């Protein structure tokens, strides 16, 4: 199962997310859930890095089963706004995977 953890601050802004695990929906190379989640999350990281700030903190595993991204604390108002648009969009896309395939394969936890 893929576990997606979204962490928010007291202002309800997303400050980090972690993706861990594999869906095991199909065989490796045919798993559309893993491929979709990877595309959405890595795309979000790349967009944050390119459009918002190069100071994001990213960790990933070599086997593709783990990705973590954390925003720095010193963002400008514009950077915070832009990052939230990207991260909320990512959350919506991930939640659609959860709705479509059920929490047997993917579980989204969004918390303050």
MDAnalysis code that builds the backbone (N, CA, C; Angstrom):
import MDAnalysis as mda
import numpy as np

u = mda.Universe.empty(336, n_residues=112, atom_resindex=np.repeat(np.arange(112), 3), trajectory=True)
u.add_TopologyAttr("name", ["N", "CA", "C"] * 112)
u.add_TopologyAttr("resid", np.arange(1, 113))
u.add_TopologyAttr("resname", ["UNK", "UNK", "UNK", "UNK", "UNK", "UNK", "UNK", "UNK", "UNK", "UNK", "UNK", "UNK", "UNK", "UNK", "UNK", "UNK", "UNK", "UNK", "UNK", "UNK", "UNK", "UNK", "UNK", "UNK", "UNK", "UNK", "UNK", "UNK", "UNK", "UNK", "UNK", "UNK", "UNK", "UNK", "UNK", "UNK", "UNK", "UNK", "UNK", "UNK", "UNK", "UNK", "UNK", "UNK", "UNK", "UNK", "UNK", "UNK", "UNK", "UNK", "UNK", "UNK", "UNK", "UNK", "UNK", "UNK", "UNK", "UNK", "UNK", "UNK", "UNK", "UNK", "UNK", "UNK", "UNK", "UNK", "UNK", "UNK", "UNK", "UNK", "UNK", "UNK", "UNK", "UNK", "UNK", "UNK", "UNK", "UNK", "UNK", "UNK", "UNK", "UNK", "UNK", "UNK", "UNK", "UNK", "UNK", "UNK", "UNK", "UNK", "UNK", "UNK", "UNK", "UNK", "UNK", "UNK", "UNK", "UNK", "UNK", "UNK", "UNK", "UNK", "UNK", "UNK", "UNK", "UNK", "UNK", "UNK", "UNK", "UNK", "UNK", "UNK"])
u.atoms.positions = np.array([
    [0.835, -1.180, 0.000],
    [0.000, 0.000, 0.000],
    [0.885, 1.251, 0.000],
    [0.411, 2.254, -0.708],
    [1.084, 3.554, -0.706],
    [0.454, 4.407, 0.391],
    [1.287, 4.928, 1.269],
    [0.835, 5.856, 2.309],
    [1.333, 7.251, 1.965],
    [0.412, 8.186, 1.880],
    [0.763, 9.576, 1.609],
    [0.394, 10.380, 2.847],
    [1.395, 11.008, 3.437],
    [1.207, 11.829, 4.632],
    [1.419, 13.289, 4.246],
    [0.421, 14.102, 4.484],
    [0.533, 15.535, 4.252],
    [0.517, 16.215, 5.614],
    [1.490, 17.065, 5.849],
    [1.583, 17.779, 7.123],
    [1.335, 19.261, 6.884],
    [0.510, 19.846, 7.746],
    [0.153, 21.260, 7.651],
    [0.614, 22.001, 8.903],
    [0.798, 23.305, 8.757],
    [1.124, 24.122, 9.922],
    [-0.172, 24.656, 10.537],
    [-0.053, 25.494, 11.563],
    [-1.234, 26.018, 12.258],
    [-2.072, 26.960, 11.399],
    [-1.508, 27.469, 10.300],
    [-2.274, 28.306, 9.362],
    [-2.925, 27.467, 8.260],
    [-2.855, 26.142, 8.393],
    [-3.427, 25.176, 7.454],
    [-2.687, 25.119, 6.121],
    [-1.460, 25.621, 6.074],
    [-0.634, 25.507, 4.868],
    [0.085, 24.159, 4.869],
    [0.154, 23.532, 3.712],
    [0.922, 22.295, 3.594],
    [2.399, 22.664, 3.689],
    [3.104, 22.008, 4.624],
    [4.522, 22.303, 4.806],
    [5.415, 21.135, 4.394],
    [4.824, 19.934, 4.279],
    [5.611, 18.786, 3.836],
    [4.673, 17.654, 3.421],
    [5.236, 16.720, 2.664],
    [4.521, 15.481, 2.368],
    [5.526, 14.340, 2.250],
    [5.030, 13.140, 2.532],
    [5.829, 11.931, 2.427],
    [4.998, 10.874, 1.713],
    [5.626, 10.183, 0.792],
    [4.998, 9.072, 0.079],
    [5.853, 7.848, 0.362],
    [5.216, 6.766, 0.844],
    [5.968, 5.586, 1.233],
    [5.205, 4.327, 0.837],
    [5.906, 3.385, 0.208],
    [5.320, 2.098, -0.114],
    [5.008, 1.935, -1.588],
    [4.439, 0.775, -1.891],
    [4.042, 0.430, -3.257],
    [2.589, -0.040, -3.235],
    [1.854, 0.249, -4.269],
    [0.440, -0.122, -4.327],
    [0.244, -1.628, -4.467],
    [1.120, -2.289, -5.225],
    [0.970, -3.721, -5.522],
    [-0.362, -4.010, -6.201],
    [-0.796, -3.096, -7.031],
    [-2.023, -3.247, -7.802],
    [-1.809, -4.223, -8.958],
    [-0.666, -4.117, -9.593],
    [-0.246, -5.001, -10.685],
    [1.239, -5.278, -10.518],
    [1.796, -6.043, -11.443],
    [3.223, -6.331, -11.414],
    [4.019, -5.047, -11.633],
    [5.266, -5.080, -11.152],
    [6.157, -3.953, -11.365],
    [6.231, -3.652, -12.864],
    [6.126, -2.394, -13.221],
    [6.127, -1.987, -14.615],
    [4.738, -1.878, -15.212],
    [3.723, -2.451, -14.532],
    [2.341, -2.398, -15.007],
    [1.399, -1.765, -13.981],
    [1.957, -1.299, -12.883],
    [1.155, -0.776, -11.784],
    [0.810, 0.694, -12.044],
    [-0.400, 0.928, -12.526],
    [-0.798, 2.281, -12.897],
    [-0.972, 3.187, -11.687],
    [-1.262, 2.616, -10.527],
    [-1.402, 3.445, -9.330],
    [-0.033, 3.990, -8.926],
    [0.967, 3.104, -8.854],
    [2.327, 3.563, -8.514],
    [2.831, 4.569, -9.548],
    [2.607, 4.279, -10.798],
    [3.066, 5.187, -11.855],
    [2.378, 6.544, -11.744],
    [1.080, 6.538, -11.493],
    [0.339, 7.794, -11.376],
    [0.759, 8.613, -10.177],
    [0.894, 7.952, -9.032],
    [1.305, 8.659, -7.818],
    [2.721, 9.208, -7.976],
    [3.608, 8.426, -8.578],
    [4.980, 8.891, -8.808],
    [4.991, 10.104, -9.723],
    [4.200, 10.062, -10.784],
    [4.139, 11.176, -11.718],
    [3.645, 12.448, -11.030],
    [2.579, 12.324, -10.256],
    [2.000, 13.485, -9.574],
    [2.966, 14.052, -8.536],
    [3.549, 13.182, -7.712],
    [4.390, 13.681, -6.616],
    [5.737, 14.200, -7.113],
    [6.390, 13.479, -8.018],
    [7.656, 13.978, -8.550],
    [7.431, 15.218, -9.413],
    [6.319, 15.263, -10.118],
    [5.981, 16.467, -10.884],
    [5.795, 17.671, -9.977],
    [5.164, 17.456, -8.833],
    [4.983, 18.536, -7.865],
    [6.322, 19.006, -7.318],
    [7.194, 18.067, -6.969],
    [8.530, 18.426, -6.476],
    [9.280, 19.232, -7.526],
    [9.254, 18.789, -8.770],
    [9.944, 19.513, -9.842],
    [9.357, 20.905, -10.050],
    [8.039, 21.026, -9.965],
    [7.398, 22.338, -10.112],
    [7.761, 23.248, -8.942],
    [7.754, 22.719, -7.726],
    [8.167, 23.524, -6.565],
    [9.601, 24.002, -6.738],
    [10.459, 23.109, -7.156],
    [11.874, 23.449, -7.323],
    [12.063, 24.510, -8.409],
    [11.362, 24.358, -9.525],
    [11.533, 25.275, -10.655],
    [10.803, 26.599, -10.495],
    [9.604, 26.558, -9.936],
    [8.756, 27.745, -9.918],
    [8.728, 28.496, -8.590],
    [9.050, 27.826, -7.494],
    [8.899, 28.444, -6.177],
    [10.249, 28.699, -5.518],
    [10.976, 27.628, -5.238],
    [12.258, 27.782, -4.550],
    [13.132, 26.543, -4.739],
    [14.404, 26.755, -4.899],
    [15.349, 25.654, -5.010],
    [15.768, 25.149, -3.629],
    [15.208, 25.737, -2.579],
    [15.587, 25.400, -1.204],
    [14.722, 24.310, -0.577],
    [13.847, 23.657, -1.348],
    [13.044, 22.587, -0.773],
    [13.961, 21.440, -0.358],
    [13.526, 20.697, 0.647],
    [14.295, 19.570, 1.176],
    [13.630, 18.301, 0.656],
    [14.369, 17.535, -0.145],
    [13.825, 16.345, -0.779],
    [14.675, 15.131, -0.420],
    [13.998, 14.051, -0.064],
    [14.651, 12.767, 0.149],
    [13.894, 11.740, -0.674],
    [14.622, 10.781, -1.245],
    [13.970, 9.721, -2.016],
    [14.807, 8.459, -1.929],
    [14.148, 7.333, -2.141],
    [14.857, 6.055, -2.148],
    [15.184, 5.673, -3.577],
    [16.143, 4.821, -3.731],
    [16.539, 4.371, -5.065],
    [15.521, 3.428, -5.694],
    [14.739, 2.725, -4.893],
    [13.766, 1.777, -5.441],
    [12.427, 2.416, -5.777],
    [12.306, 3.732, -5.544],
    [11.066, 4.427, -5.887],
    [9.962, 4.262, -4.871],
    [10.232, 3.663, -3.718],
    [9.191, 3.438, -2.724],
    [9.097, 4.506, -1.662],
    [9.886, 5.574, -1.782],
    [9.855, 6.622, -0.760],
    [10.203, 7.971, -1.379],
    [9.419, 8.986, -1.027],
    [9.688, 10.364, -1.421],
    [9.207, 11.270, -0.300],
    [10.044, 12.221, 0.063],
    [9.701, 13.188, 1.087],
    [10.071, 14.576, 0.576],
    [9.215, 15.555, 0.848],
    [9.465, 16.938, 0.434],
    [9.013, 17.877, 1.542],
    [9.891, 18.807, 1.889],
    [9.582, 19.780, 2.934],
    [9.928, 21.179, 2.443],
    [9.016, 22.109, 2.692],
    [9.258, 23.502, 2.329],
    [10.150, 24.167, 3.372],
    [10.985, 25.099, 2.947],
    [11.756, 25.865, 3.929],
    [10.829, 26.842, 4.662],
    [11.280, 27.313, 5.805],
    [10.448, 28.220, 6.614],
    [10.479, 29.657, 6.128],
    [11.464, 30.039, 5.344],
    [11.659, 31.456, 4.992],
    [11.070, 31.831, 3.628],
    [9.912, 31.304, 3.283],
    [9.294, 31.635, 1.997],
    [8.680, 33.032, 2.027],
    [8.726, 33.698, 0.891],
    [8.014, 34.969, 0.754],
    [6.519, 34.677, 0.658],
    [5.696, 35.709, 0.762],
    [4.245, 35.517, 0.610],
    [3.904, 34.904, -0.740],
    [4.558, 35.387, -1.796],
    [4.291, 34.864, -3.140],
    [4.728, 33.400, -3.250],
    [5.886, 33.071, -2.716],
    [6.355, 31.685, -2.751],
    [5.421, 30.766, -1.965],
    [4.947, 31.239, -0.817],
    [4.013, 30.449, -0.022],
    [2.720, 30.220, -0.796],
    [2.201, 31.277, -1.398],
    [0.980, 31.150, -2.190],
    [1.170, 30.152, -3.331],
    [2.233, 30.309, -4.092],
    [2.480, 29.427, -5.242],
    [2.677, 27.984, -4.806],
    [3.400, 27.782, -3.718],
    [3.628, 26.423, -3.235],
    [2.314, 25.776, -2.806],
    [1.427, 26.552, -2.195],
    [0.149, 26.004, -1.747],
    [-0.740, 25.615, -2.923],
    [-0.719, 26.396, -3.986],
    [-1.483, 26.042, -5.184],
    [-0.996, 24.701, -5.723],
    [0.317, 24.538, -5.831],
    [0.885, 23.283, -6.333],
    [0.587, 22.111, -5.404],
    [0.780, 22.306, -4.112],
    [0.602, 21.211, -3.154],
    [-0.863, 20.830, -2.966],
    [-1.760, 21.797, -2.971],
    [-3.196, 21.474, -2.881],
    [-3.650, 20.742, -4.145],
    [-3.102, 21.142, -5.298],
    [-3.403, 20.419, -6.536],
    [-2.932, 18.982, -6.461],
    [-1.729, 18.762, -5.927],
    [-1.208, 17.408, -5.746],
    [-2.136, 16.601, -4.837],
    [-2.564, 17.223, -3.735],
    [-3.453, 16.524, -2.798],
    [-4.755, 16.096, -3.478],
    [-5.318, 16.965, -4.287],
    [-6.555, 16.626, -5.001],
    [-6.324, 15.441, -5.929],
    [-5.216, 15.454, -6.650],
    [-4.927, 14.335, -7.564],
    [-4.726, 13.031, -6.798],
    [-4.002, 13.070, -5.695],
    [-3.788, 11.872, -4.879],
    [-5.118, 11.372, -4.320],
    [-5.961, 12.288, -3.859],
    [-7.249, 11.868, -3.301],
    [-8.127, 11.198, -4.365],
    [-7.968, 11.586, -5.621],
    [-8.717, 10.943, -6.693],
    [-8.264, 9.501, -6.906],
    [-6.971, 9.237, -6.739],
    [-6.495, 7.843, -6.790],
    [-7.126, 7.040, -5.659],
    [-7.164, 7.625, -4.473],
    [-7.741, 6.930, -3.318],
    [-9.228, 6.657, -3.544],
    [-9.956, 7.634, -4.073],
    [-11.379, 7.438, -4.353],
    [-11.610, 6.395, -5.447],
    [-10.771, 6.413, -6.467],
    [-10.951, 5.504, -7.595],
    [-10.570, 4.063, -7.284],
    [-9.505, 3.884, -6.502],
    [-8.978, 2.537, -6.281],
    [-9.156, 2.026, -4.866],
    [-9.578, 2.866, -3.944],
    [-9.834, 2.437, -2.582],
    [-8.588, 2.407, -1.727],
    [-8.819, 2.358, -0.426],
    [-7.690, 2.414, 0.493],
    [-6.992, 1.068, 0.675],
    [-7.271, 0.131, -0.190],
    [-6.504, -1.117, -0.216],
    [-5.145, -0.873, -0.867],
    [-5.079, 0.113, -1.771],
    [-3.867, 0.384, -2.527],
    [-3.185, 1.706, -2.153],
    [-3.981, 2.668, -1.701],
    [-3.416, 3.992, -1.383],
    [-4.223, 4.616, -0.249],
    [-3.525, 5.247, 0.678],
    [-4.164, 5.902, 1.810],
    [-3.565, 7.288, 1.977],
    [-4.413, 8.296, 1.993],
    [-3.998, 9.689, 2.133],
    [-4.348, 10.163, 3.539],
    [-3.359, 10.706, 4.229],
    [-3.566, 11.267, 5.563],
    [-3.146, 12.731, 5.513],
    [-4.095, 13.620, 5.723],
    [-3.864, 15.073, 5.653],
    [-4.116, 15.619, 7.060],
    [-3.052, 16.109, 7.708],
    [-3.210, 16.521, 9.110],
    [-2.480, 17.838, 9.399],
    [-2.942, 18.477, 10.471],
    [-2.275, 19.684, 10.980],
    [-1.255, 19.250, 12.007],
])
